[in-house]
Amino acid sequence: MPGITREEVAHLGRLARLELSGDELDHFAGQLDDIIGAVARVSEVAGEDVPPTSHPLPLTNVMRPDTVRPSLTPQQALSGAPAQEQQRFKVPQILGED
């Protein structure tokens, strides 16, 4: 199986909006190769008699019933906010997007 190339790592970085240096591209390409190799080895070990699972132990989702309980009104929740807009907390924009 061919290794992960610098170009593929750079593409993943662009998708994730990460600016990666040349050293980071080389470093991450090696790490991604190791990860893909480990996944391939696990796939080789699993035989046809082993059912695919997401977890080795059975999981039970423990959830309480969704019941309405007394809570704060929007005015009470926003009473200590330094800024608010349309019954929401107003915070500074951090991503530079509209």
Residue pairs with C-beta under 8 A, 6 or more apart in sequence:
1 36
1 37
1 40
3 29
3 33
4 29
4 32
4 33
4 36
5 29
6 22
6 25
6 26
6 29
8 29
9 20
9 25
9 28
9 29
9 32
10 20
10 25
13 19
13 20
13 25
13 28
20 28
46 52
74 87
78 84
78 87
78 88
78 89
81 89
81 90
83 89
83 90
83 91
84 90
